[in-house]
Every structure is written in structure tokens, then in C-alpha cells.
Amino acid sequence: MKKRTKKDKSLGDEIMESLDEVLESPSSLITYKISVDIKQLRKSLGMTQKEFAENYGFNIETLRKWEQGTYEPDKAVTSYLSCISENPLTIKEILSKRSF
């Protein structure tokens, strides 16, 4: 069987080969962990636990457990907390336009 040259390959073939190379070498994958100090974030916004929970849609008991280190928020919540950290007023404004 004749080996295909680069000019014989379709774009799809090239993409699939590239993906195979990445999967063969997991160290080439880039990963990162978002970390948010929830208590520090809340305090920097000048809010009580109750205010923070109400403003951003969290259960206050869950918020307390995150701050105490009993539980950790999942990836989606951590991403949301990161958004709050970067743009707290924008997030509040968006949430105020929604009815849950």
C-alpha cells in the first residue's frame, strides 16, 4: 500500500493525525485549575454570606461549607465564581434581568 504524501492528504486526514499525536503524548495536553478563594471574594465585595448567596444564587449552607473547606465547588461553579471575581457588577446586572 502506497503511503500518502502530505499533498495527497485531506485536511480531515491531517487533523486526525494531529489528534492521534496529541493523544499518544498526554503530557502535551494543557490543563489548568481555576482557584477562587470564596471567602476572600465575598469579603472584597463587602458582602455577608447571606448577601453573597442571595445576589449570586447560591444556597447559603453550601456557601458556608465552601468557605469552611468542608466542600469544594465543582468546575462549573468555580468558573462562575471566577466570572464573579472578574466582573461582579456585570454578573449581578445579568442576574437581575432573569427570573429563576
Residue pairs with C-beta under 8 A, 6 or more apart in sequence:
4 13
6 14
9 17
21 28
22 28
22 29
34 75
34 78
34 79
34 82
35 78
36 73
36 78
36 81
36 82
36 85
38 63
38 66
38 67
38 73
38 81
39 67
41 81
41 84
41 85
42 48
42 49
42 52
42 63
42 67
45 52
45 88
47 55
49 60
49 63
49 64
49 67
50 60
52 58
52 63
53 59
53 60
53 63
55 92
55 95
56 80
56 84
56 91
56 92
56 95
57 95
57 100
62 71
65 71
66 72
66 73
73 81
83 91
84 91
